[in-house]
Amino acid sequence: MEKRHRRVDRRRVRRCRSLNRGQAASTRRSTASSHYPRGDDSIKEVLINVLICLESEIRDCHIIGPDASALVQEIVAAMKAETETVQDIQEAVHSHPVLTEVVNCVFSALLPL
């Protein structure tokens, strides 16, 4: 069986690489972890990894830890609204003691862009 070689347009490859560099230059990844007490008197750790663009818009978020599905809902709502930024989450009211207080701790730790 004969292998066929695809011709690669080098100009297109350069354009894609520069686009990727430009996208990388306009984004910042922030990682933070926070602790929250549980009802069983143990302290659990949650890791939240956030990808933010220069305009403070949330591009991506990963949450690892117990009850991550409950924690991600606030961030998903902010991303779907397309108007909320990191500052909006920082200024939102997070009552104590609730699970989403961890999101407030992590986003408050992010430096302003």
Gaussian input, Z-matrix of N, CA and C with variables (Angstrom, degrees):
# hf/3-21g

backbone

0 1
 N
 C     1     B1
 C     2     B2     1     A1
 N     3     B3     2     A2     1     D1
 C     4     B4     3     A3     2     D2
 C     5     B5     4     A4     3     D3
 N     6     B6     5     A5     4     D4
 C     7     B7     6     A6     5     D5
 C     8     B8     7     A7     6     D6
 N     9     B9     8     A8     7     D7
 C    10    B10     9     A9     8     D8
 C    11    B11    10    A10     9     D9
 N    12    B12    11    A11    10    D10
 C    13    B13    12    A12    11    D11
 C    14    B14    13    A13    12    D12
 N    15    B15    14    A14    13    D13
 C    16    B16    15    A15    14    D14
 C    17    B17    16    A16    15    D15
 N    18    B18    17    A17    16    D16
 C    19    B19    18    A18    17    D17
 C    20    B20    19    A19    18    D18
 N    21    B21    20    A20    19    D19
 C    22    B22    21    A21    20    D20
 C    23    B23    22    A22    21    D21
 N    24    B24    23    A23    22    D22
 C    25    B25    24    A24    23    D23
 C    26    B26    25    A25    24    D24
 N    27    B27    26    A26    25    D25
 C    28    B28    27    A27    26    D26
 C    29    B29    28    A28    27    D27
 N    30    B30    29    A29    28    D28
 C    31    B31    30    A30    29    D29
 C    32    B32    31    A31    30    D30
 N    33    B33    32    A32    31    D31
 C    34    B34    33    A33    32    D32
 C    35    B35    34    A34    33    D33
 N    36    B36    35    A35    34    D34
 C    37    B37    36    A36    35    D35
 C    38    B38    37    A37    36    D36
 N    39    B39    38    A38    37    D37
 C    40    B40    39    A39    38    D38
 C    41    B41    40    A40    39    D39
 N    42    B42    41    A41    40    D40
 C    43    B43    42    A42    41    D41
 C    44    B44    43    A43    42    D42
 N    45    B45    44    A44    43    D43
 C    46    B46    45    A45    44    D44
 C    47    B47    46    A46    45    D45
 N    48    B48    47    A47    46    D46
 C    49    B49    48    A48    47    D47
 C    50    B50    49    A49    48    D48
 N    51    B51    50    A50    49    D49
 C    52    B52    51    A51    50    D50
 C    53    B53    52    A52    51    D51
 N    54    B54    53    A53    52    D52
 C    55    B55    54    A54    53    D53
 C    56    B56    55    A55    54    D54
 N    57    B57    56    A56    55    D55
 C    58    B58    57    A57    56    D56
 C    59    B59    58    A58    57    D57
 N    60    B60    59    A59    58    D58
 C    61    B61    60    A60    59    D59
 C    62    B62    61    A61    60    D60
 N    63    B63    62    A62    61    D61
 C    64    B64    63    A63    62    D62
 C    65    B65    64    A64    63    D63
 N    66    B66    65    A65    64    D64
 C    67    B67    66    A66    65    D65
 C    68    B68    67    A67    66    D66
 N    69    B69    68    A68    67    D67
 C    70    B70    69    A69    68    D68
 C    71    B71    70    A70    69    D69
 N    72    B72    71    A71    70    D70
 C    73    B73    72    A72    71    D71
 C    74    B74    73    A73    72    D72
 N    75    B75    74    A74    73    D73
 C    76    B76    75    A75    74    D74
 C    77    B77    76    A76    75    D75
 N    78    B78    77    A77    76    D76
 C    79    B79    78    A78    77    D77
 C    80    B80    79    A79    78    D78
 N    81    B81    80    A80    79    D79
 C    82    B82    81    A81    80    D80
 C    83    B83    82    A82    81    D81
 N    84    B84    83    A83    82    D82
 C    85    B85    84    A84    83    D83
 C    86    B86    85    A85    84    D84
 N    87    B87    86    A86    85    D85
 C    88    B88    87    A87    86    D86
 C    89    B89    88    A88    87    D87
 N    90    B90    89    A89    88    D88
 C    91    B91    90    A90    89    D89
 C    92    B92    91    A91    90    D90
 N    93    B93    92    A92    91    D91
 C    94    B94    93    A93    92    D92
 C    95    B95    94    A94    93    D93
 N    96    B96    95    A95    94    D94
 C    97    B97    96    A96    95    D95
 C    98    B98    97    A97    96    D96
 N    99    B99    98    A98    97    D97
 C   100   B100    99    A99    98    D98
 C   101   B101   100   A100    99    D99
 N   102   B102   101   A101   100   D100
 C   103   B103   102   A102   101   D101
 C   104   B104   103   A103   102   D102
 N   105   B105   104   A104   103   D103
 C   106   B106   105   A105   104   D104
 C   107   B107   106   A106   105   D105
 N   108   B108   107   A107   106   D106
 C   109   B109   108   A108   107   D107
 C   110   B110   109   A109   108   D108
 N   111   B111   110   A110   109   D109
 C   112   B112   111   A111   110   D110
 C   113   B113   112   A112   111   D111
 N   114   B114   113   A113   112   D112
 C   115   B115   114   A114   113   D113
 C   116   B116   115   A115   114   D114
 N   117   B117   116   A116   115   D115
 C   118   B118   117   A117   116   D116
 C   119   B119   118   A118   117   D117
 N   120   B120   119   A119   118   D118
 C   121   B121   120   A120   119   D119
 C   122   B122   121   A121   120   D120
 N   123   B123   122   A122   121   D121
 C   124   B124   123   A123   122   D122
 C   125   B125   124   A124   123   D123
 N   126   B126   125   A125   124   D124
 C   127   B127   126   A126   125   D125
 C   128   B128   127   A127   126   D126
 N   129   B129   128   A128   127   D127
 C   130   B130   129   A129   128   D128
 C   131   B131   130   A130   129   D129
 N   132   B132   131   A131   130   D130
 C   133   B133   132   A132   131   D131
 C   134   B134   133   A133   132   D132
 N   135   B135   134   A134   133   D133
 C   136   B136   135   A135   134   D134
 C   137   B137   136   A136   135   D135
 N   138   B138   137   A137   136   D136
 C   139   B139   138   A138   137   D137
 C   140   B140   139   A139   138   D138
 N   141   B141   140   A140   139   D139
 C   142   B142   141   A141   140   D140
 C   143   B143   142   A142   141   D141
 N   144   B144   143   A143   142   D142
 C   145   B145   144   A144   143   D143
 C   146   B146   145   A145   144   D144
 N   147   B147   146   A146   145   D145
 C   148   B148   147   A147   146   D146
 C   149   B149   148   A148   147   D147
 N   150   B150   149   A149   148   D148
 C   151   B151   150   A150   149   D149
 C   152   B152   151   A151   150   D150
 N   153   B153   152   A152   151   D151
 C   154   B154   153   A153   152   D152
 C   155   B155   154   A154   153   D153
 N   156   B156   155   A155   154   D154
 C   157   B157   156   A156   155   D155
 C   158   B158   157   A157   156   D156
 N   159   B159   158   A158   157   D157
 C   160   B160   159   A159   158   D158
 C   161   B161   160   A160   159   D159
 N   162   B162   161   A161   160   D160
 C   163   B163   162   A162   161   D161
 C   164   B164   163   A163   162   D162
 N   165   B165   164   A164   163   D163
 C   166   B166   165   A165   164   D164
 C   167   B167   166   A166   165   D165
 N   168   B168   167   A167   166   D166
 C   169   B169   168   A168   167   D167
 C   170   B170   169   A169   168   D168
 N   171   B171   170   A170   169   D169
 C   172   B172   171   A171   170   D170
 C   173   B173   172   A172   171   D171
 N   174   B174   173   A173   172   D172
 C   175   B175   174   A174   173   D173
 C   176   B176   175   A175   174   D174
 N   177   B177   176   A176   175   D175
 C   178   B178   177   A177   176   D176
 C   179   B179   178   A178   177   D177
 N   180   B180   179   A179   178   D178
 C   181   B181   180   A180   179   D179
 C   182   B182   181   A181   180   D180
 N   183   B183   182   A182   181   D181
 C   184   B184   183   A183   182   D182
 C   185   B185   184   A184   183   D183
 N   186   B186   185   A185   184   D184
 C   187   B187   186   A186   185   D185
 C   188   B188   187   A187   186   D186
 N   189   B189   188   A188   187   D187
 C   190   B190   189   A189   188   D188
 C   191   B191   190   A190   189   D189
 N   192   B192   191   A191   190   D190
 C   193   B193   192   A192   191   D191
 C   194   B194   193   A193   192   D192
 N   195   B195   194   A194   193   D193
 C   196   B196   195   A195   194   D194
 C   197   B197   196   A196   195   D195
 N   198   B198   197   A197   196   D196
 C   199   B199   198   A198   197   D197
 C   200   B200   199   A199   198   D198
 N   201   B201   200   A200   199   D199
 C   202   B202   201   A201   200   D200
 C   203   B203   202   A202   201   D201
 N   204   B204   203   A203   202   D202
 C   205   B205   204   A204   203   D203
 C   206   B206   205   A205   204   D204
 N   207   B207   206   A206   205   D205
 C   208   B208   207   A207   206   D206
 C   209   B209   208   A208   207   D207
 N   210   B210   209   A209   208   D208
 C   211   B211   210   A210   209   D209
 C   212   B212   211   A211   210   D210
 N   213   B213   212   A212   211   D211
 C   214   B214   213   A213   212   D212
 C   215   B215   214   A214   213   D213
 N   216   B216   215   A215   214   D214
 C   217   B217   216   A216   215   D215
 C   218   B218   217   A217   216   D216
 N   219   B219   218   A218   217   D217
 C   220   B220   219   A219   218   D218
 C   221   B221   220   A220   219   D219
 N   222   B222   221   A221   220   D220
 C   223   B223   222   A222   221   D221
 C   224   B224   223   A223   222   D222
 N   225   B225   224   A224   223   D223
 C   226   B226   225   A225   224   D224
 C   227   B227   226   A226   225   D225
 N   228   B228   227   A227   226   D226
 C   229   B229   228   A228   227   D227
 C   230   B230   229   A229   228   D228
 N   231   B231   230   A230   229   D229
 C   232   B232   231   A231   230   D230
 C   233   B233   232   A232   231   D231
 N   234   B234   233   A233   232   D232
 C   235   B235   234   A234   233   D233
 C   236   B236   235   A235   234   D234
 N   237   B237   236   A236   235   D235
 C   238   B238   237   A237   236   D236
 C   239   B239   238   A238   237   D237
 N   240   B240   239   A239   238   D238
 C   241   B241   240   A240   239   D239
 C   242   B242   241   A241   240   D240
 N   243   B243   242   A242   241   D241
 C   244   B244   243   A243   242   D242
 C   245   B245   244   A244   243   D243
 N   246   B246   245   A245   244   D244
 C   247   B247   246   A246   245   D245
 C   248   B248   247   A247   246   D246
 N   249   B249   248   A248   247   D247
 C   250   B250   249   A249   248   D248
 C   251   B251   250   A250   249   D249
 N   252   B252   251   A251   250   D250
 C   253   B253   252   A252   251   D251
 C   254   B254   253   A253   252   D252
 N   255   B255   254   A254   253   D253
 C   256   B256   255   A255   254   D254
 C   257   B257   256   A256   255   D255
 N   258   B258   257   A257   256   D256
 C   259   B259   258   A258   257   D257
 C   260   B260   259   A259   258   D258
 N   261   B261   260   A260   259   D259
 C   262   B262   261   A261   260   D260
 C   263   B263   262   A262   261   D261
 N   264   B264   263   A263   262   D262
 C   265   B265   264   A264   263   D263
 C   266   B266   265   A265   264   D264
 N   267   B267   266   A266   265   D265
 C   268   B268   267   A267   266   D266
 C   269   B269   268   A268   267   D267
 N   270   B270   269   A269   268   D268
 C   271   B271   270   A270   269   D269
 C   272   B272   271   A271   270   D270
 N   273   B273   272   A272   271   D271
 C   274   B274   273   A273   272   D272
 C   275   B275   274   A274   273   D273
 N   276   B276   275   A275   274   D274
 C   277   B277   276   A276   275   D275
 C   278   B278   277   A277   276   D276
 N   279   B279   278   A278   277   D277
 C   280   B280   279   A279   278   D278
 C   281   B281   280   A280   279   D279
 N   282   B282   281   A281   280   D280
 C   283   B283   282   A282   281   D281
 C   284   B284   283   A283   282   D282
 N   285   B285   284   A284   283   D283
 C   286   B286   285   A285   284   D284
 C   287   B287   286   A286   285   D285
 N   288   B288   287   A287   286   D286
 C   289   B289   288   A288   287   D287
 C   290   B290   289   A289   288   D288
 N   291   B291   290   A290   289   D289
 C   292   B292   291   A291   290   D290
 C   293   B293   292   A292   291   D291
 N   294   B294   293   A293   292   D292
 C   295   B295   294   A294   293   D293
 C   296   B296   295   A295   294   D294
 N   297   B297   296   A296   295   D295
 C   298   B298   297   A297   296   D296
 C   299   B299   298   A298   297   D297
 N   300   B300   299   A299   298   D298
 C   301   B301   300   A300   299   D299
 C   302   B302   301   A301   300   D300
 N   303   B303   302   A302   301   D301
 C   304   B304   303   A303   302   D302
 C   305   B305   304   A304   303   D303
 N   306   B306   305   A305   304   D304
 C   307   B307   306   A306   305   D305
 C   308   B308   307   A307   306   D306
 N   309   B309   308   A308   307   D307
 C   310   B310   309   A309   308   D308
 C   311   B311   310   A310   309   D309
 N   312   B312   311   A311   310   D310
 C   313   B313   312   A312   311   D311
 C   314   B314   313   A313   312   D312
 N   315   B315   314   A314   313   D313
 C   316   B316   315   A315   314   D314
 C   317   B317   316   A316   315   D315
 N   318   B318   317   A317   316   D316
 C   319   B319   318   A318   317   D317
 C   320   B320   319   A319   318   D318
 N   321   B321   320   A320   319   D319
 C   322   B322   321   A321   320   D320
 C   323   B323   322   A322   321   D321
 N   324   B324   323   A323   322   D322
 C   325   B325   324   A324   323   D323
 C   326   B326   325   A325   324   D324
 N   327   B327   326   A326   325   D325
 C   328   B328   327   A327   326   D326
 C   329   B329   328   A328   327   D327
 N   330   B330   329   A329   328   D328
 C   331   B331   330   A330   329   D329
 C   332   B332   331   A331   330   D330
 N   333   B333   332   A332   331   D331
 C   334   B334   333   A333   332   D332
 C   335   B335   334   A334   333   D333
 N   336   B336   335   A335   334   D334
 C   337   B337   336   A336   335   D335
 C   338   B338   337   A337   336   D336

   B1=1.4418
   B2=1.5225
   B3=1.2743
   B4=1.4590
   B5=1.5312
   B6=1.3230
   B7=1.4676
   B8=1.5190
   B9=1.2836
   B10=1.4627
   B11=1.5162
   B12=1.2948
   B13=1.4634
   B14=1.5217
   B15=1.3016
   B16=1.4561
   B17=1.5146
   B18=1.2876
   B19=1.4591
   B20=1.5215
   B21=1.2940
   B22=1.4574
   B23=1.5171
   B24=1.3035
   B25=1.4574
   B26=1.5289
   B27=1.3189
   B28=1.4664
   B29=1.5333
   B30=1.3256
   B31=1.4695
   B32=1.5244
   B33=1.3108
   B34=1.4656
   B35=1.5222
   B36=1.3289
   B37=1.4611
   B38=1.5159
   B39=1.3450
   B40=1.4679
   B41=1.5206
   B42=1.3302
   B43=1.4522
   B44=1.5352
   B45=1.3176
   B46=1.4617
   B47=1.5191
   B48=1.3274
   B49=1.4628
   B50=1.5203
   B51=1.3332
   B52=1.4628
   B53=1.5260
   B54=1.3217
   B55=1.4607
   B56=1.5196
   B57=1.3181
   B58=1.4585
   B59=1.5196
   B60=1.3287
   B61=1.4669
   B62=1.5180
   B63=1.3193
   B64=1.4598
   B65=1.5128
   B66=1.3181
   B67=1.4596
   B68=1.5138
   B69=1.3208
   B70=1.4638
   B71=1.5216
   B72=1.3344
   B73=1.4598
   B74=1.5248
   B75=1.3262
   B76=1.4644
   B77=1.5265
   B78=1.3252
   B79=1.4587
   B80=1.5149
   B81=1.3073
   B82=1.4579
   B83=1.5171
   B84=1.3072
   B85=1.4548
   B86=1.5187
   B87=1.2952
   B88=1.4545
   B89=1.5179
   B90=1.3046
   B91=1.4519
   B92=1.5139
   B93=1.2928
   B94=1.4589
   B95=1.5146
   B96=1.3003
   B97=1.4609
   B98=1.5175
   B99=1.2966
   B100=1.4491
   B101=1.5209
   B102=1.3097
   B103=1.4605
   B104=1.5203
   B105=1.3049
   B106=1.4588
   B107=1.5193
   B108=1.3268
   B109=1.4635
   B110=1.5207
   B111=1.2969
   B112=1.4589
   B113=1.5257
   B114=1.2998
   B115=1.4541
   B116=1.5171
   B117=1.3329
   B118=1.4623
   B119=1.5305
   B120=1.3193
   B121=1.4674
   B122=1.5278
   B123=1.3036
   B124=1.4601
   B125=1.5231
   B126=1.2921
   B127=1.4598
   B128=1.5188
   B129=1.3053
   B130=1.4586
   B131=1.5223
   B132=1.3208
   B133=1.4543
   B134=1.5189
   B135=1.3159
   B136=1.4563
   B137=1.5180
   B138=1.3194
   B139=1.4598
   B140=1.5180
   B141=1.3248
   B142=1.4606
   B143=1.5196
   B144=1.3300
   B145=1.4565
   B146=1.5244
   B147=1.3278
   B148=1.4578
   B149=1.5226
   B150=1.3263
   B151=1.4589
   B152=1.5200
   B153=1.3287
   B154=1.4617
   B155=1.5233
   B156=1.3377
   B157=1.4575
   B158=1.5305
   B159=1.3272
   B160=1.4668
   B161=1.5248
   B162=1.3273
   B163=1.4640
   B164=1.5211
   B165=1.3210
   B166=1.4684
   B167=1.5183
   B168=1.3234
   B169=1.4607
   B170=1.5238
   B171=1.3160
   B172=1.4583
   B173=1.5216
   B174=1.3333
   B175=1.4587
   B176=1.5190
   B177=1.3231
   B178=1.4545
   B179=1.5156
   B180=1.3027
   B181=1.4569
   B182=1.5191
   B183=1.3160
   B184=1.4606
   B185=1.5181
   B186=1.3074
   B187=1.4605
   B188=1.5191
   B189=1.3203
   B190=1.4565
   B191=1.5176
   B192=1.2948
   B193=1.4524
   B194=1.5119
   B195=1.3306
   B196=1.4627
   B197=1.5291
   B198=1.3077
   B199=1.4723
   B200=1.5241
   B201=1.3290
   B202=1.4670
   B203=1.5228
   B204=1.3209
   B205=1.4661
   B206=1.5287
   B207=1.3032
   B208=1.4669
   B209=1.5271
   B210=1.3234
   B211=1.4625
   B212=1.5232
   B213=1.3205
   B214=1.4575
   B215=1.5293
   B216=1.3177
   B217=1.4613
   B218=1.5244
   B219=1.3158
   B220=1.4698
   B221=1.5257
   B222=1.3224
   B223=1.4608
   B224=1.5244
   B225=1.3142
   B226=1.4653
   B227=1.5280
   B228=1.3054
   B229=1.4679
   B230=1.5236
   B231=1.3191
   B232=1.4656
   B233=1.5248
   B234=1.3295
   B235=1.4611
   B236=1.5253
   B237=1.3193
   B238=1.4673
   B239=1.5223
   B240=1.3215
   B241=1.4644
   B242=1.5201
   B243=1.3188
   B244=1.4637
   B245=1.5231
   B246=1.3024
   B247=1.4572
   B248=1.5138
   B249=1.3164
   B250=1.4601
   B251=1.5228
   B252=1.3034
   B253=1.4554
   B254=1.5208
   B255=1.3176
   B256=1.4613
   B257=1.5231
   B258=1.3194
   B259=1.4632
   B260=1.5283
   B261=1.3274
   B262=1.4665
   B263=1.5217
   B264=1.3286
   B265=1.4661
   B266=1.5220
   B267=1.3510
   B268=1.4621
   B269=1.5253
   B270=1.3259
   B271=1.4622
   B272=1.5278
   B273=1.3281
   B274=1.4692
   B275=1.5246
   B276=1.3172
   B277=1.4640
   B278=1.5257
   B279=1.3259
   B280=1.4644
   B281=1.5237
   B282=1.3056
   B283=1.4680
   B284=1.5229
   B285=1.3224
   B286=1.4649
   B287=1.5150
   B288=1.2384
   B289=1.4651
   B290=1.5242
   B291=1.2858
   B292=1.4622
   B293=1.5184
   B294=1.3076
   B295=1.4560
   B296=1.5227
   B297=1.3364
   B298=1.4639
   B299=1.5209
   B300=1.2919
   B301=1.4635
   B302=1.5305
   B303=1.3219
   B304=1.4655
   B305=1.5247
   B306=1.3397
   B307=1.4623
   B308=1.5220
   B309=1.3128
   B310=1.4602
   B311=1.5228
   B312=1.3246
   B313=1.4720
   B314=1.5207
   B315=1.3225
   B316=1.4664
   B317=1.5220
   B318=1.3233
   B319=1.4622
   B320=1.5231
   B321=1.3130
   B322=1.4625
   B323=1.5203
   B324=1.3269
   B325=1.4635
   B326=1.5266
   B327=1.3395
   B328=1.4598
   B329=1.5180
   B330=1.2990
   B331=1.4597
   B332=1.5146
   B333=1.3182
   B334=1.4648
   B335=1.5196
   B336=1.3228
   B337=1.4665
   B338=1.5017
   A1=109.03
   A2=115.54
   A3=121.62
   A4=110.50
   A5=115.46
   A6=119.87
   A7=109.39
   A8=115.67
   A9=120.33
   A10=108.60
   A11=114.86
   A12=120.16
   A13=108.86
   A14=115.84
   A15=120.52
   A16=109.08
   A17=114.79
   A18=118.85
   A19=108.41
   A20=115.23
   A21=120.73
   A22=108.76
   A23=116.00
   A24=121.00
   A25=107.83
   A26=116.23
   A27=120.77
   A28=112.07
   A29=117.54
   A30=119.15
   A31=110.52
   A32=115.97
   A33=120.00
   A34=110.96
   A35=116.62
   A36=120.67
   A37=110.08
   A38=117.48
   A39=120.60
   A40=110.72
   A41=116.51
   A42=120.82
   A43=110.29
   A44=117.43
   A45=120.60
   A46=111.03
   A47=116.24
   A48=118.64
   A49=110.93
   A50=117.27
   A51=118.90
   A52=110.70
   A53=116.78
   A54=119.61
   A55=109.91
   A56=116.34
   A57=119.57
   A58=110.94
   A59=117.54
   A60=119.96
   A61=110.67
   A62=116.20
   A63=119.80
   A64=112.20
   A65=115.97
   A66=119.13
   A67=110.42
   A68=116.23
   A69=119.68
   A70=110.78
   A71=116.89
   A72=120.17
   A73=111.72
   A74=116.92
   A75=119.14
   A76=112.90
   A77=117.43
   A78=119.92
   A79=110.97
   A80=115.03
   A81=121.09
   A82=107.58
   A83=116.85
   A84=121.14
   A85=108.06
   A86=115.62
   A87=121.43
   A88=108.86
   A89=115.54
   A90=120.82
   A91=108.60
   A92=116.53
   A93=120.77
   A94=108.29
   A95=115.12
   A96=118.73
   A97=108.20
   A98=115.24
   A99=120.47
   A100=108.72
   A101=115.92
   A102=121.96
   A103=109.11
   A104=116.22
   A105=119.19
   A106=108.87
   A107=116.33
   A108=119.94
   A109=110.66
   A110=115.03
   A111=121.29
   A112=109.08
   A113=116.66
   A114=121.08
   A115=113.49
   A116=116.59
   A117=119.42
   A118=111.65
   A119=117.38
   A120=124.67
   A121=113.59
   A122=117.53
   A123=120.21
   A124=108.17
   A125=116.06
   A126=120.61
   A127=107.47
   A128=116.41
   A129=122.63
   A130=108.88
   A131=116.18
   A132=120.49
   A133=109.32
   A134=115.57
   A135=122.54
   A136=107.42
   A137=117.27
   A138=122.21
   A139=107.83
   A140=115.97
   A141=121.27
   A142=107.63
   A143=116.45
   A144=123.32
   A145=107.10
   A146=117.51
   A147=122.26
   A148=109.41
   A149=117.07
   A150=122.83
   A151=107.33
   A152=116.06
   A153=122.28
   A154=108.84
   A155=117.39
   A156=119.63
   A157=108.89
   A158=116.65
   A159=121.07
   A160=113.11
   A161=117.40
   A162=120.30
   A163=111.65
   A164=118.18
   A165=125.00
   A166=112.92
   A167=116.97
   A168=120.58
   A169=108.70
   A170=116.54
   A171=121.39
   A172=108.18
   A173=117.22
   A174=121.86
   A175=112.59
   A176=117.29
   A177=121.20
   A178=108.65
   A179=116.87
   A180=120.70
   A181=109.33
   A182=115.89
   A183=122.63
   A184=107.58
   A185=116.87
   A186=121.43
   A187=108.11
   A188=115.42
   A189=121.77
   A190=107.90
   A191=116.88
   A192=120.81
   A193=111.04
   A194=115.81
   A195=119.03
   A196=110.87
   A197=115.92
   A198=122.91
   A199=112.96
   A200=117.48
   A201=120.95
   A202=111.38
   A203=117.33
   A204=120.00
   A205=111.50
   A206=117.61
   A207=120.58
   A208=110.88
   A209=116.94
   A210=120.59
   A211=112.82
   A212=116.92
   A213=119.92
   A214=112.28
   A215=118.83
   A216=121.26
   A217=113.14
   A218=117.56
   A219=120.31
   A220=111.06
   A221=116.26
   A222=120.43
   A223=110.52
   A224=117.57
   A225=121.29
   A226=110.10
   A227=117.48
   A228=120.86
   A229=110.74
   A230=117.36
   A231=120.97
   A232=111.10
   A233=117.04
   A234=120.10
   A235=111.27
   A236=118.08
   A237=121.52
   A238=111.64
   A239=117.98
   A240=121.46
   A241=111.08
   A242=117.91
   A243=125.41
   A244=112.98
   A245=117.95
   A246=120.08
   A247=110.74
   A248=115.91
   A249=119.03
   A250=110.33
   A251=114.92
   A252=121.93
   A253=108.39
   A254=115.28
   A255=120.68
   A256=110.03
   A257=116.53
   A258=120.80
   A259=111.13
   A260=117.52
   A261=120.20
   A262=111.46
   A263=117.20
   A264=119.86
   A265=110.15
   A266=116.92
   A267=120.14
   A268=111.06
   A269=117.38
   A270=121.49
   A271=113.59
   A272=117.88
   A273=120.82
   A274=110.27
   A275=115.34
   A276=120.81
   A277=108.75
   A278=115.80
   A279=122.52
   A280=106.89
   A281=116.21
   A282=119.56
   A283=111.24
   A284=114.96
   A285=121.35
   A286=108.52
   A287=124.40
   A288=129.43
   A289=111.23
   A290=117.15
   A291=122.35
   A292=108.69
   A293=115.15
   A294=121.21
   A295=112.61
   A296=117.60
   A297=120.16
   A298=113.15
   A299=117.02
   A300=120.34
   A301=110.62
   A302=116.88
   A303=121.61
   A304=110.28
   A305=117.36
   A306=121.40
   A307=109.69
   A308=117.23
   A309=121.48
   A310=111.04
   A311=117.53
   A312=121.07
   A313=111.42
   A314=116.37
   A315=120.38
   A316=111.05
   A317=118.11
   A318=120.18
   A319=111.74
   A320=118.53
   A321=120.63
   A322=111.28
   A323=116.31
   A324=120.28
   A325=112.34
   A326=117.44
   A327=120.20
   A328=109.56
   A329=115.82
   A330=120.31
   A331=109.29
   A332=118.09
   A333=119.29
   A334=109.81
   A335=116.41
   A336=120.37
   A337=111.60
   D1=130.98
   D2=-175.46
   D3=-89.19
   D4=133.67
   D5=178.00
   D6=-85.00
   D7=137.17
   D8=176.25
   D9=-104.01
   D10=133.33
   D11=179.40
   D12=-98.21
   D13=132.79
   D14=177.52
   D15=-87.33
   D16=137.33
   D17=174.86
   D18=-80.87
   D19=136.59
   D20=-179.02
   D21=-109.40
   D22=126.95
   D23=175.99
   D24=-78.75
   D25=108.32
   D26=-175.07
   D27=-63.80
   D28=-32.46
   D29=178.11
   D30=-63.41
   D31=-39.96
   D32=179.83
   D33=-66.76
   D34=-39.98
   D35=178.27
   D36=-62.60
   D37=-44.74
   D38=178.83
   D39=-61.17
   D40=-42.22
   D41=-179.62
   D42=-62.19
   D43=-42.27
   D44=178.82
   D45=-66.49
   D46=-40.40
   D47=179.11
   D48=-64.22
   D49=-42.72
   D50=-179.87
   D51=-67.36
   D52=-33.90
   D53=176.77
   D54=-64.29
   D55=-42.61
   D56=178.73
   D57=-64.99
   D58=-39.53
   D59=176.77
   D60=-63.29
   D61=-41.33
   D62=179.25
   D63=-64.50
   D64=-40.63
   D65=177.26
   D66=-65.67
   D67=-39.47
   D68=179.73
   D69=-67.20
   D70=-34.43
   D71=-179.53
   D72=-70.40
   D73=-25.35
   D74=-177.04
   D75=-96.67
   D76=9.59
   D77=-179.91
   D78=-123.79
   D79=156.95
   D80=177.06
   D81=-137.94
   D82=136.02
   D83=178.59
   D84=-105.93
   D85=129.34
   D86=178.60
   D87=-121.97
   D88=133.58
   D89=178.33
   D90=-123.34
   D91=133.52
   D92=178.23
   D93=-148.10
   D94=155.07
   D95=175.32
   D96=-128.20
   D97=155.91
   D98=-178.63
   D99=-144.80
   D100=157.10
   D101=179.35
   D102=-111.87
   D103=148.38
   D104=172.29
   D105=-143.49
   D106=140.58
   D107=-179.37
   D108=-75.85
   D109=142.88
   D110=177.49
   D111=-105.51
   D112=170.44
   D113=179.76
   D114=-65.03
   D115=-21.53
   D116=-178.33
   D117=-90.06
   D118=21.77
   D119=178.38
   D120=59.97
   D121=22.73
   D122=174.67
   D123=-108.96
   D124=158.45
   D125=179.45
   D126=-110.30
   D127=123.30
   D128=-179.54
   D129=-103.59
   D130=148.99
   D131=178.42
   D132=-106.32
   D133=140.14
   D134=177.88
   D135=-123.13
   D136=132.94
   D137=176.25
   D138=-105.49
   D139=125.76
   D140=177.88
   D141=-121.55
   D142=123.01
   D143=-179.91
   D144=-113.61
   D145=121.01
   D146=-173.65
   D147=-121.22
   D148=134.01
   D149=174.12
   D150=-107.39
   D151=121.40
   D152=-173.26
   D153=-124.14
   D154=137.49
   D155=174.22
   D156=-87.47
   D157=173.78
   D158=-174.33
   D159=-61.72
   D160=-25.45
   D161=179.62
   D162=-84.54
   D163=12.86
   D164=-178.85
   D165=68.94
   D166=16.42
   D167=176.89
   D168=-79.89
   D169=136.88
   D170=-179.72
   D171=-80.24
   D172=119.58
   D173=-179.46
   D174=-96.00
   D175=-35.84
   D176=-173.69
   D177=-158.12
   D178=150.27
   D179=178.34
   D180=-150.92
   D181=133.56
   D182=175.73
   D183=-121.42
   D184=135.27
   D185=177.91
   D186=-126.99
   D187=128.09
   D188=178.97
   D189=-121.89
   D190=127.09
   D191=177.93
   D192=146.68
   D193=177.09
   D194=179.27
   D195=-64.79
   D196=141.80
   D197=179.24
   D198=60.66
   D199=31.41
   D200=179.24
   D201=-62.62
   D202=-33.33
   D203=-179.73
   D204=-64.88
   D205=-31.96
   D206=177.10
   D207=-76.47
   D208=-35.06
   D209=-178.36
   D210=-71.89
   D211=-33.55
   D212=-174.11
   D213=-73.50
   D214=-15.89
   D215=-175.36
   D216=-61.46
   D217=-39.62
   D218=179.33
   D219=-64.64
   D220=-39.62
   D221=-178.46
   D222=-73.02
   D223=-38.51
   D224=176.92
   D225=-62.20
   D226=-42.55
   D227=178.14
   D228=-62.16
   D229=-39.65
   D230=178.42
   D231=-66.83
   D232=-39.59
   D233=179.71
   D234=-69.80
   D235=-37.17
   D236=179.89
   D237=-71.38
   D238=-32.02
   D239=179.83
   D240=-68.37
   D241=-25.37
   D242=179.22
   D243=58.65
   D244=9.32
   D245=177.05
   D246=-116.75
   D247=-22.14
   D248=-177.85
   D249=-82.87
   D250=141.10
   D251=179.56
   D252=-121.78
   D253=-175.98
   D254=177.91
   D255=-58.67
   D256=-40.55
   D257=-179.18
   D258=-63.36
   D259=-36.81
   D260=178.35
   D261=-64.32
   D262=-39.60
   D263=177.79
   D264=-69.83
   D265=-36.40
   D266=178.09
   D267=-63.30
   D268=-36.67
   D269=-176.37
   D270=-87.70
   D271=-9.93
   D272=-179.71
   D273=-68.37
   D274=152.63
   D275=179.60
   D276=-82.84
   D277=124.04
   D278=175.87
   D279=-121.02
   D280=108.99
   D281=-176.41
   D282=-71.86
   D283=163.42
   D284=-177.54
   D285=-121.04
   D286=137.78
   D287=-5.79
   D288=-97.24
   D289=114.44
   D290=173.41
   D291=-134.45
   D292=164.18
   D293=-175.96
   D294=-64.59
   D295=-37.25
   D296=-176.54
   D297=-71.52
   D298=-3.22
   D299=174.85
   D300=-61.39
   D301=-27.38
   D302=177.56
   D303=-63.29
   D304=-41.19
   D305=177.97
   D306=-61.19
   D307=-42.56
   D308=178.01
   D309=-61.17
   D310=-43.49
   D311=179.89
   D312=-61.17
   D313=-44.07
   D314=-177.82
   D315=-68.98
   D316=-46.98
   D317=-178.26
   D318=-70.59
   D319=-27.57
   D320=175.59
   D321=-71.49
   D322=-25.33
   D323=178.98
   D324=-77.51
   D325=-16.81
   D326=179.90
   D327=-70.35
   D328=136.27
   D329=177.97
   D330=-75.45
   D331=147.61
   D332=175.89
   D333=-63.91
   D334=144.02
   D335=-178.26
   D336=-82.39

